[in-house]
Amino acid sequence: MADISGKIVLITAAAQGIGLASVHAFVKAGAKVIATDINAAKLKELDGTPGVTTRVLNVLSTEEVNKAVAEIGRIDILFNCAGVVQSGSIMDMPDKDLEFAFDLNVWAQIRAIKAVLPQMLERKDGCIINMATVASSVTAVPNRAAYTISKAAVVGLTKSMAADYTDKGIRVNAICPGTVESPSLHERWHATGDFEAAKKAFIARQPIGRIGQPEEVADLAVYLAGATYTTGQVQIIDGGWTA
């Protein structure tokens, strides 16, 4: 695996969950991290962390994303980590849910990619990591229509980019986690009205017998950043769920 020390990494949704774990994992690997998030209060907790620069960023705004990238300058690695999970089948799904899922899960990634890609192409070197999920084109998950549809688009985005830009020095891969411990997962468990029962049900569908940890996904992101012969791949990390 290539050494990524000194590389500049831009991470979205970096204030908690997988994004936060990835900030620490990339710093440990010697990279310099630009940690961005819309949650200013949570992001502030990273202030003063060696190797980390924080920036409040709304990835739903093309103007904000373009401005941020222009001001940051060089970006070697882009980790598109921002996303949303919604419940409901296709008949339960309001149009606005699918629209928002595409805006945050897909268009936010495209915005960041279009802002960063020109400089990578100029250097003929760059790494883009997109957050997808096994609940996409990989497998079906009940009651997750908007989420699954939009994340399947992320897989398509990743493969399309690899086809277009691999020979220009750009590597693009997608991470597809299964169930991972996160604040949003806890919110969904609480929303069922029985946190412990929901937690038990989620664990029961994991062949490995537990929920994944953000740090495990973060380690995969760091690996992909340095995996110079890997591109256009859907990297599954789901505790055997889709085995």
C-alpha positions as a printed Julia matrix, in Angstrom:
243×3 Matrix{Float64}:
   0.0     0.0     0.0
   1.28    3.46   -0.91
   2.3     5.85    1.83
  -0.31    8.61    2.25
   1.62   10.67    4.78
   1.5    14.33    3.86
  -1.49   13.84    1.56
  -4.35   16.31    1.94
  -7.72   14.67    2.58
 -11.1    16.37    2.41
 -13.79   14.53    4.4
 -17.48   15.47    4.45
 -19.77   14.68    7.41
 -16.62   14.54    9.53
 -18.09   15.54   12.89
 -19.44   12.15   13.96
 -19.82    8.49   13.05
 -17.75    7.08   10.19
 -16.62   10.55    9.14
 -15.17   11.34   12.57
 -13.48    7.94   12.82
 -12.0     8.55    9.37
 -10.55   11.89   10.44
  -8.59   10.16   13.18
  -7.61    7.21   10.97
  -6.22    9.45    8.23
  -4.31   11.56   10.73
  -2.84    8.4    12.23
  -1.71    7.45    8.71
   0.13   10.77    8.47
  -2.31   12.64    6.24
  -3.46   16.22    6.7
  -7.24   16.33    7.06
  -9.76   19.02    6.16
 -12.76   17.97    8.27
 -16.05   19.45    7.09
 -19.6    19.2     8.39
 -22.76   21.27    8.56
 -22.91   20.71   12.34
 -20.7    23.54   13.59
 -21.02   22.6    17.27
 -19.92   18.98   16.78
 -17.21   19.98   14.32
 -15.76   22.4    16.87
 -14.86   19.42   19.05
 -12.12   18.65   16.51
 -10.54   22.09   16.84
  -6.96   21.81   18.0
  -6.55   18.22   16.86
  -3.05   17.89   15.33
  -3.18   17.44   11.56
  -6.81   18.58   11.32
  -8.34   21.76    9.93
 -12.08   22.18   10.37
 -14.52   23.95    8.11
 -18.3    24.26    8.35
 -19.71   23.18    4.99
 -23.19   22.63    3.59
 -22.71   20.02    0.87
 -26.2    20.78   -0.46
 -24.88   24.11   -1.76
 -22.84   24.08   -4.97
 -21.67   27.6    -4.22
 -20.38   26.66   -0.77
 -18.64   23.53   -2.03
 -16.92   25.36   -4.88
 -15.84   28.19   -2.55
 -14.45   25.75    0.01
 -12.41   23.8    -2.53
 -11.07   27.01   -4.1
  -9.95   28.29   -0.69
  -8.49   24.97    0.48
  -6.36   24.52   -2.62
  -4.71   21.17   -3.17
  -6.79   18.11   -2.29
  -5.25   14.68   -2.91
  -8.03   12.52   -1.49
 -11.76   13.2    -1.36
 -13.91   11.11    0.99
 -17.6    11.74    0.28
 -19.06   10.57    3.58
 -22.22   12.69    3.96
 -25.57   10.93    3.62
 -29.03   10.27    4.96
 -31.06    7.15    5.76
 -34.85    7.23    5.46
 -37.42    4.54    6.16
 -40.35    3.5     4.01
 -41.27    1.35    1.02
 -41.81    2.93   -2.38
 -45.52    3.34   -1.62
 -44.79    4.95    1.75
 -42.07    7.21    0.37
 -43.0    10.89   -0.1
 -41.51   12.47   -3.21
 -39.59   14.87   -1.0
 -37.8    11.97    0.71
 -36.45   10.65   -2.57
 -35.54   14.15   -3.71
 -33.63   14.79   -0.49
 -31.97   11.37   -0.63
 -30.68   12.12   -4.11
 -29.58   15.62   -3.08
 -27.55   14.48   -0.07
 -26.56   10.93   -1.03
 -25.8    11.54   -4.71
 -25.7    15.19   -5.76
 -23.59   16.2    -2.74
 -20.96   13.7    -3.9
 -21.17   14.95   -7.47
 -20.81   18.58   -6.3
 -17.65   17.77   -4.39
 -16.25   15.65   -7.21
 -16.84   18.34   -9.84
 -15.14   20.89   -7.6
 -12.08   18.75   -6.84
 -11.61   16.75  -10.03
 -10.11   19.48  -12.26
  -7.06   19.91  -10.02
  -6.63   16.13   -9.77
  -6.76   15.83  -13.55
  -4.17   18.58  -13.87
  -1.81   16.6   -11.62
  -2.91   13.27  -13.17
  -3.26   11.97   -9.65
  -6.16   11.74   -7.22
  -8.26    9.42   -5.11
 -12.01    9.66   -4.58
 -13.87    7.48   -2.09
 -17.66    7.51   -2.19
 -19.82    6.29    0.67
 -22.45    3.84   -0.56
 -23.95    0.89    1.34
 -24.88   -2.75    0.79
 -28.48   -1.46    0.72
 -28.04   -0.4    -2.89
 -27.48   -2.41   -6.05
 -25.66   -4.92   -3.84
 -28.69   -6.28   -2.0
 -32.27   -5.45   -1.09
 -33.22   -4.15    2.35
 -36.9    -3.9     3.33
 -38.39   -0.51    4.12
 -35.48    1.53    2.74
 -36.68    2.57   -0.74
 -35.29    6.11   -1.01
 -32.03    5.1     0.66
 -31.51    2.02   -1.53
 -32.41    3.79   -4.77
 -30.08    6.72   -4.1
 -27.19    4.59   -2.89
 -27.46    2.37   -5.96
 -26.83    5.59   -7.9
 -23.61    6.1    -5.89
 -22.39    2.69   -7.08
 -23.18    3.73  -10.64
 -21.44    7.08  -10.15
 -18.32    5.33   -8.88
 -18.11    2.87  -11.75
 -18.85    5.53  -14.35
 -16.07    7.73  -13.03
 -13.59    4.84  -12.97
 -14.42    4.1   -16.61
 -13.86    7.72  -17.59
 -10.86    8.69  -15.5
  -8.73    5.69  -14.5
  -6.4     6.23  -17.45
  -6.04    9.87  -16.38
  -4.58    8.99  -12.97
  -7.79    9.13  -10.93
  -8.9     6.25   -8.72
 -12.53    6.08   -7.6
 -13.98    3.46   -5.25
 -17.13    3.02   -3.19
 -17.42    1.71    0.36
 -20.53   -0.34    1.07
 -20.96   -0.9     4.81
 -23.6    -3.01    6.44
 -24.97   -1.88    9.8
 -22.5     0.39   11.58
 -22.74    1.94   15.04
 -23.56    5.62   14.64
 -25.71    8.4    16.11
 -28.13    8.08   13.18
 -28.49    4.33   13.79
 -29.33    4.99   17.44
 -31.91    7.56   16.34
 -33.57    4.96   14.14
 -33.6     2.46   16.99
 -35.18    5.03   19.3
 -37.74    5.91   16.62
 -39.12    2.37   16.73
 -40.3     2.97   20.29
 -38.28    0.04   21.65
 -34.56    0.76   21.42
 -33.37   -2.57   22.85
 -35.67   -4.68   20.7
 -34.6    -2.79   17.57
 -30.94   -3.2    18.51
 -31.42   -6.93   19.07
 -33.17   -7.31   15.7
 -30.37   -5.51   13.87
 -27.68   -7.62   15.56
 -29.61  -10.8    14.75
 -29.21  -10.23   10.99
 -25.43   -9.9    11.28
 -23.7   -13.27   10.72
 -20.66  -11.94   12.58
 -22.87  -11.43   15.64
 -22.38   -7.72   16.22
 -22.78   -4.25   14.71
 -19.83   -2.81   12.8
 -17.75   -0.03   14.3
 -16.99    3.29   12.55
 -13.27    2.69   13.02
 -13.46   -0.47   10.93
 -14.93    1.44    7.99
 -12.42    4.24    8.5
  -9.56    1.74    8.22
 -10.97    0.62    4.87
 -11.09    4.23    3.66
  -7.42    4.68    4.57
  -6.57    1.44    2.8
  -8.35    2.57   -0.39
  -6.55    5.9    -0.26
  -3.25    4.06   -0.58
  -4.37    1.13   -2.76
  -2.88    2.36   -6.02
  -4.01   -0.64   -8.11
  -7.64   -0.51   -6.97
 -10.3     1.51   -8.78
 -13.94    1.2    -9.82
 -14.59   -1.24   -6.99
 -17.47   -1.69   -4.57
 -15.79   -2.54   -1.28
 -18.23   -4.42    0.96
 -17.71   -4.34    4.74
 -20.81   -5.87    6.31
 -19.84   -8.61    8.74
 -20.89  -11.32    6.28
 -24.43   -9.99    5.77
 -24.29  -10.39    1.98
 -22.0   -13.44    1.93
